[in-house]
Amino acid sequence: MYIAMNRFTVAAENEKDFEALWLGRDSQLNTLPGFVEFHMLKGPEENGLRLYSSHTVWASEEDFRNWTRSEQFRAAHARAGETRKLHEGAQKFEGFEVIQHVLPKASAA
């Protein structure tokens, strides 16, 4: 399993537009082999800046890399340069190979 994350720092006045941009995207992630799940995370606010993180789970790093080379990836990011920049600085990518995955125990009935 592989987790791909991008962190964004967003000024308070851009939060609504940033969220609308993400919530309105047609990423087509769920059409790709190896895609497991996606979360857009809203984190803490500090000094007028809010932390956000996109969190995508893939069956393997190879599946993630295939996504970044796919037509779906190009389509999902095609308008990235057309919208005004809503986050501060550069986004920060972090990729993780999962070395442990713990699931909840089945409840006893």
Helices and strands as residue ranges (DSSP letters): E 2-11, G 12-14, H 15-23, G 29-31, E 35-46, E 49-58, H 61-68, H 71-77, E 88-97
